[in-house]
Amino acid sequence: MKIVKLSRLTFTALTLLGAVLAQAQVLNCVEQPPGSGNFINPVTGQDCITTIQTAVPFLTISPDARSAAMGDAGVALSPTAASTYFNGSALAFSERPFEIQATFTPWLRALNLNDVYLANLAGYGRLDDLQVVYGSLRYFSLGSIQFTDQNGQPISNGKPYEMAITGGYSRKLTDEWSASIAGRFILSSLASGLQVPGETDIIGNGTSGAADIGITYKTDVSIGNSSTLRAGANIRNIGAKITYTNSTAKDFIPTNLSLGSSLQTYFDDFNSFTFTVDFNKLLVPSPRVDAVDVDPMNGRPDYLDQSPIEGLFNSFGDAQGGFSEELDEINLSIGAEYWYADQFAVRAGYFNESNTKGGRKYLTLGVGLKYNVLGLDFSYLIPTTSVRNPLDNTLRFGLSYLFDSDTPEGVDL
């Protein structure tokens, strides 16, 4: 196992989940010209970096190798066990009565950290022609860490981890519409039992509960060839804020809105092609780039003290840069998939994030194989900018057990 020493700064950032650092990052910006809504870093002369910060960001990592090969798009794809993450309502249209999927995502492999990874186990089962139940277990290992005090002296070794357990229900409402709801328990154990530097609080485990709500539309269309049009919407992680100490200051979890559509065209009995596009936006408060409205008692901006529901609704119009900044907070995922004989797939995609909101931009590639009741998926991420990604040049893979059924996908009600 890799031992990583943490300085006081890194230790504090870990336990406080970057909230203090995020605040410090943006307070130096100035509005130029005044009243324009355009904020500039006076040191670099460039636009302010206003990346949205939340706790438990592992909940935003796509666990599916198929979608990872398609630019992380997945809210409107044909249903698989990975739909338990992207949009559980799609499962009501599944052709299979049962499926289970295990995926493994190496993390920071470029730093030779072999014990930092995301593992995910997901599955679903059909109750009848209309109803499906599903669930997943997600585990994020942060490896072995050697904690040190402010003088660099070792305190203890730890193995921080985070996990989430999900259970959900999906139902067809009509021949073309379905909906889903899911509940989630979240546990984050980053530095349990240690003391925050300069504070009296002892760090504990962070826990939270959250819910997902999804909807899917599916219809057959004719555009030269027989095709299937899908559209979906899903809000993930609607839930309570989280803290690791007795402090009343709590951090938002990554509530996320996904909107997407896909078109799958069947050229003949052996060849099909799917094109899909997703839009994602975090439904949490946007960072402010000035020092107004800061609580003098704890130094936190007041906007961080909103309730989760307030933050959700206000997130559509709270950016200081106005409508243009709200648009910058929307991430774009584009993907394509070609299947031959429902046995071999080739995939590609692209992910784009605004430069002022993190700047992640990358191409993705992948393949899929099916043999009898087994499915294998592989994906590879290629960065297109100098912004480093924990998944740079990393191979991800998934294994699925596919239980076939003669039940058609569009079962009449």
MIGU-631750 format. One record per atom (N, C-alpha, C): residue in one letter; x negated, y negated, z. Coordinates in steps of 0.1 Angstrom, whole numbers, plus 5000, padded with zeros to 4 digits. Atoms other than C-alpha are relative to their C-alpha. Example, Ala and Ser with C-alpha at 12.3 -4.5 7.8 and 13.67 -1.06 7.14 Angstrom:
A499150125000A487750455078A499149885000S500950115000S486350115071S500849895008
! end
This chain:
M499250125000M500050005000M499149875000K500750125001K498949654993K500349915012I499850084989I498349435023I499849854996V500050145004V499149065017V500049915013K500150094988K498048805043K500849874997L499250125001L500448515048L499449885008S500450124993S499248165057S501249955008R498950064992R501347955081R501149954990L499150065010L502847775051L500950114993T499349905007T503748095033T501050075010F499149934990F505148255065F501249915003T498850084998T507347955071T500950004988A499149995012A508547955035A500850125000L499349875000L509448315039L501150005009T498949994990T511448285070T501149894998L499050105002L513147965061L500550004986L499549985013L513748085025L499849894991G500450115010G512147785008G500949885002A499150114999A514847545020A499249875003V500850124997V512347305035V499149964989L500950045011L509947325006L500849954989A499250055011A512747274981A500449855003Q499750144996Q513746955000Q498849914997A501250085002A510246825000A499649984986Q500450015014Q509846904964Q500749894992V499250105008V512546664952V500149875006L499850134994L512446384977L499149894994N500950105005N509646204959N500449944986C499650055013C511646144927C500749865001V499450135000V512845804917V500949994987E499150025011E515645694894E499549894991Q500550105010Q514445524862Q500750014987P499850124993P515945304852P501150025011P499049994990P518145244883P501450014995G498749985004G521645374879G500250084987S499949925013S520845584848S500350145002G499849854998G521045924865G498850084996N501249935005N517646004851N498949985011F500950014989F515146094879F498650054995I501449985005I511346094873I499150025012N501149994991N508446224893N499049894998P500950115003P506345914898P498650044999V501449965001V503146114900V499750054986T500249945013T503546314867T500749924989G499350075010G505946084849G501050084993Q499149915006Q508046384840Q501350015008D498749984993D511646484848D499850075013C500149934987C512146594884C500450154998I499649864999I512246964890I501050025011T499049994990T515447034908T500650144999T499649864999T515547414910T501050025012I499149974989I518547534930I499550125008Q500649904991Q517447724961Q501250075008T499149934991T519447994979T499350115008A500549884993A518848275004A500350124991V499849865007V518748644993V500049994985P499950015015P517848564957P499950134993F500049875006F517348934951F501350044994L498649975005L521148944945L500149954985T499850065013T520548754912T499150084990I500949925009I518049014897I500950114994S499349905007S519649224870S499450145003P500649874997P519349584881P500150104988D499749915011D520149734847D499049994988A501050015010A517549824821A500649974986R499450035012R520049804793R500249854998S499850145001S521149454800S498749925001A501350074999A517549354809A499350004986A500550005013A516649444773A500849914991M499150095008M519449214761M500149865006G500150134995G518348894777G500749985013D499349994987D520048994810D501549964998A498650015003A523448964793A500850135004G499449884997G526049204806G501549995004V498650024994V529449054817V501050054990A499049965010A531149154784A499650124992L500449885008L529349464773L500950125003S499249884998S530949804769S499650065014P500249964986P531349954804P499050115002T500949904995T528650154821T500049985016A500150024986A527750204858A499449875004A500650134997A525849874856A501049895000S499050104999S529149694852S500449985015T499750034986T529449734890T499349875005Y500750124997Y526949444891Y500549884991F499750115008F527949234861F501549965000N498650025001N531749274859N500750135002G499449884997G533549554876G501350024993S498849995007S536749484857S499950074987A500349935013A535149624825A500250155002L499949854998L535249974841L501450064998A498649955003A539049994837A500150054986F499949955014F538350044800F499050114996S501149905003S535650304804S500650134994E499649875006E535950624783E499750125009R500549894992R534250834810R500850005013P499449994987P535950954842P499049985011F501050014989F532650944861F498749974994E501450035004E529150794858E499249965012I500950054989I526250744881I498749964994Q501250055006Q523150544874Q499049965010A501150044991A519750494891A499049924992T500950085008T517450214880T498949955010F501250044993F513950104891F499449884993T500650125005T512549754886T498749965008P501250044993P508849694895P500049845001W500050144998W508249344909W498649955003L501450064998L505049134907L498950114996R501049905003R503349424890R498749944994A501250075006A500949174873A499049975011L500950024989L499449124908L499650135007N500449874995N498949494913N500750045013L499349974988L501549514940L500950124997N499349885004N502749874937N501250035009D498949964990D505149874967D501049895000V499050115001V507249564957V500950044988Y499149955011Y510349684937Y501449985004L498650004998L514049674933L500550134995A499449875003A515950004933A501549985001N498550015000N519650034925N500650134996L499249885003L522050324926L501549954999A498650045002A525550264911A500850114993G499249905007G528450464900G501549965001Y498550035000Y532250474894Y500750134997G499249895002G535050724893G501449964996R498650045004R538450704875R501050075009L499049944992L541450764897L501250054991D499049965010D543950774868D499749924987D500250075013D544450614834D499949855002L500050154998L544750264850L498949965010Q500850044989Q542450264881Q498750065001V501449954998V538750294888V499549945013V500750054989V536850274920V498550014997Y501450015003Y533150184920Y499249965013G500950054989G530150114943G498650004996S501450015002S526450044945S499249985012L501050024989L523450044968L498849944994R501150075005R520749794961R499049985011Y501150014990Y517349794979Y498849934994F501150085004F514649534975F498850015010S501149994991S511249624990S499049894997L501050115002L508749334996L498650055003G501349944998G505949575003G499549985015S500650024987S503549565033S499349865001I500550134998I502749225047I499349995013Q500650034988Q500249125073Q500349865004F499650134995F501648835093F498849945008T501150074992T499148575107T500649885006D499650134993D499448275130D499449894992Q500450125007Q498647915121Q498450005000N501550005000N494947995128N499550114991G500549895009G494848285104G499850135007Q500249884993Q494748545131Q501250104998P498949915002P496748865125P500950015012I499049984990I499948905144I500550145000S499549875001S501349225131S500250034985N499749965014N502049425099N501550024999G498649985002G505549435085G500350054986K499549965013K507549585057K501449944997P498750065002P510249335049P500850064988Y499149955010Y513249445028Y501349935000E498650055001E516649345017E500950104993M499149915006M519649545007M501449955000A498650035002A523249524996A500850124997I499249895002I526049774997I501449944995T498850065006T529049714974T501050114997G498949915003G532449884970G501149924993G499150085008G535049774944G501150094994Y498849945006Y538349844927Y500349934987S499750065013S539249784890S501350074995R498749955005R542649814873R500349934987K499550055012K544049774839K501449935003L498750084998L546849504839L500950024988T499349975013T547849554802T499150084991D500949935009D546449724772D498749924997E501250085003E544049434768E499349935011W500650084989W543449284802W499850105012S500249934988S541949424834S499449905010A500550094989A540849274868A499350095010S500749924989S538649384897S499749915012I500450064988I537749294932I499050095007A501049924993A534749404953A499649935012G500550064988G533349354987G498550055002R501449984999R529649344997R499549975014F500750034987F527549375029F498649984996I501450045003I524149205027I499250005013L500950004989L521249265050L498649964995S501350055004S517949075048S499150005012S501049994989S515049175071S498649964995L501250055005L512148955063L498850005010A501050014990A510248905095A500650025014S499249984987S512449045123S499050025012G500749984988G511049015158G498849905002L501150094999L508448745150L500649865003Q499650144995Q508548375161Q499649904989V500350105010V508848085137V498949905005P501050094995P505647875139P500549875005G499650134995G506147575161G501449995006E498750004995E509547685172E500150115011T499849914989T510947885201T500950124995D499149895005D513448095180D499250124996I500549875004I512748465174I500850034987I499449965013I513448575138I500750135001G499349875000G516148835134G500450034986N499549965013N517949005105N501149904996G498950085006G520048795082G501150094995T498949925005T523448935075T501149914994S498950075006S526348825053S501050104994G499049935008G529548945036G500449924988A499750085012A530548855001A501150084992A499049945008A533248934975A499749964985D500150035014D533248954937D501550014994I498750005007I536248884914I499749994985G500349995015G536248984877G501250024992I498949985009I538448984847I499450034986T500549965013T538049144812T501150004990Y499150005011Y539749104779Y499450094989K500549915010K539349374752K501150024989T499149985011T540949404718T499250054987D500649965013D540249564684D500349904990V499850105010V539749334655V499450064987S500549965013S538949374618S499349884994I500850115006I536049154605I499150074989G500749925010G535149344573G499950155004N500149864995N534549654595N500850005013S499349984987S536349794625S499149955011S500850074989S535249594656S500850005013T499450024986T535849554693T499549875005L500350124994L535949214708L500350015015R499950004985R535349184746R499649865005A500350124993A535348874768A500250035015G499949984985G534748864806G499649885008A500350104990A534448644836A499850065013N500349944987N533048724870N499449905009I500750084989I532248534902I499550105010R500649914991R529748724923R499649925013N500650054987N528748674960N500749885005I499350104993I531548454972I500050045015G500149954986G530648475009G499349905009A500450084989A529348345041A498549964999K501450045000K526048155045K499250095010I500849914992I523148325062I498949935007T501150054992T520548255089T499350115006Y500949904994Y517648435105Y499749975015T500350044986T517548255139T501449955006N498950064993N519948095164N500449874995S499850135005S519847775144S501449994994T498850025006T523147635133T499949974985A500250035014A521547545099A499950134993K499949885007K522447815075K499849984985D500350025015D521547875038D501150074992F499049945009F523847955009F499550134994I500449885009I523848294992I500349964986P499950045014P523748294954P501350034994T498749985007T527348264944T499849964986N500350015015N527348294906N501250024992L498949995010L529848234878L499450054987S500449955013S529348444847S501150004990L499050005011L531248394814L499350064988G500649935011G530548614784G500950064990S499249945010S531748764752S499150094992S500849915009S530649044728S500850054989L499449955012L531449174694L499350134996Q500649875004Q530849544686Q500650044987T499649975014T531049634649T499650144997Y500349865004Y531249994637Y499950014984F500250005014F529750024602F500550144994D499549865003D530550404600D500050085012D499949914989D530750704622D498750015008F501349984994F527050684630F499349875004N500750134997N526050314631N500949895005S499350114994S527250034653S499049895005F500850124996F525949684662F500849925010T499450094991T526749464692T499249885002F500650124997F526049104697F500849945012T499450054988T526648944731T499449875005V500550134995V526248604748V500649985014D499650034986D526448514786D499649865004F500350134994F526548184804F500150025015N500049984986N525648184841N499749875007K500250124992K525847904867K500150045015L499949984986L525147914904L501049905006L498950084994L528147784924L499649965014V500550054987V526047624952V499649864998P500350145002P525147264958P498749974992S501150045007S522747094935S499049925009P501050084992P519446954950P500249854998R500050155001R519446584957R498549964999V501450045002V516346394946V499749875007D500450124992D516346114972D500250045014A500049974985A516246095010A501349965007V498850044993V519745975016V500850115006D499149904994D522246165038D499250115006V500849904994V519546345057V500450005015D499749994986D520546475092D498849975008P501250044992P518146305117P499750115010M500249904989M518546605141M499150114994N500849885005N517146875118N499349974987G500750035013G515846695087G500650064988R499449945012R518246875064R501049914994P499050085007P520246705037P501450045004D498649964996D523946685046D500750094991Y499349925010Y524946845014Y499850155002L500349864997L523447175027L500950055011D499149964990D526047175055D501450024996Q498749975006Q528947225032Q500450145003S499649864999S531047535037S499850074986P500149935013P530647805010P501149974990I498950035009I534047724995I499849864995E500250145004E533247344995E498850004990G501249995010G529847424978G500450054987L499649945012L531547644953L500749904991F499250095008F534047384941F499249874996N500850125003N531747084944N498950024990S501149985009S529047254924S500249974986F499750045014F530847164892F499849864997G500250155003G530246794897G499249935010D500850074990D527646724924D498649964996A501350035004A524546694903A499849854999Q500350155001Q522946344906Q499849954986G500250035013G522046354870G501350004991G498750005007G525746374860G500250124992F499549895009F527246594833F498850074994S501149935007S523946654816S499250095009E500749914991E522346794847E500950125003E499249894999E525347014852E499950104989L500349915011L524747154818L498750075001D501349944998D521147214827D500050125009E499949894990E522247444855E500750124994I499449885006I523847684830I498950084993N501049915006N521547974820N500650074988L499549945012L521948124785L499350144998S500549875004S521548494777S500650054987I499649955013I521748634742I499450144998G500549865002G521449004733G500650074988A499549925011A521849254705A499750145002E500249854997E522149634705E500550074987Y499749915012Y522049884676Y500050155005W499949864996W523250244682W500150084987Y499949915010Y522750534659Y500550135006A499449884996A525050834663A500250015015D499850014986D525650724699D498950085008Q501149934993Q522250884708Q498849925001F501350084999F519550624701F500449854998A499750155001A519750244707A498749925000V501050105000V517449954700V500649875004R499450124994R517949634719R499049885000A500950124999A516549274720A500949895005G499350114994G517448954737G499249885003Y500750134996Y516548604749Y500749945012F499550074988F516948424782F499549865000N500450145000N516848044785N500549935013E499750084988E516747824817E499449874998S500550145001S516347444817S498749985007N501350024994N512847324824N500149935014T499950074987T514147114853T500750095010K499349914990K515947414869K499250135002G500949884998G513047664869G499250044988G500849995013G512047684832G499750144996R500349865004R512248064828R500650014985K499649975014K512348154791K499250124996Y500749885004Y511648494778Y500850094990L499449905009L512248754751L500050145007T499949874994T513349104760T500250114989L499949895010L513049434741L500450135008G499849884993G514249784749G500650114991V499449895007V515550124738V500950085009G499249924992G518150364750G500250144993L499949865005L518550744746L501150075007K499049914994K521450984752K499750144996Y500249865003Y521051354754Y500950085009N499049934992N524051564765N500649915011V499450084990V525051424799V499049905006L501050094994L521851224805L499849884991G500450125008G521050864794G498849945006L501250074995L517750684796L499949864993D500150135005D517150314792D498749945004F501250074997F513950114790F500049864995S500150145004S513249744788S498749945003Y501350064998Y510349514786Y500249854998L499950155000L510049134793L498849934995I501150075006I507848904772I500249855003P499850144997P507448544786P499749924988T500350095011T507548264760T499649865004T500650134994T506347974783T498950045010S501049984990S503647924808S500550025014V499449974987V506147964836V499950145003R500249864996R505248284854R501450065005N498849934996N507948544859N499650135007P500549884993P507648824884P500150134992L499849885009L508749064856L499249994987D500850025012D506148944831D499450134996N500649885006N505149234808N500250125009T499749894991T506849484831T501050094993L499149905005L508549804820L501050045010R498949964990R511849874837R500750124994F499349895005F513850194834F501250045008G498849954993G517150354843G500450144995L499649875003L518550704844L501550015003S498649994998S522250774840S500550154998Y499349885002Y524451084844Y501349974995L498850045008L527251064819L501050124999F499049905000F530351274824F501049974989D499150035011D532251284791D501450045002S498649974999S535951294787S500649984986D499350025012D538351324758D501049885000T499150114998T540351034772T499649884992P500450115009P540350744746P499849875009E500350124992E539050404758E501249915002G498850094999G542350224751G501250085003V498849924996V544750454769V501249915002D498750074999D548350334765D500550005014L499450004987L550050224797L501450074999
! end
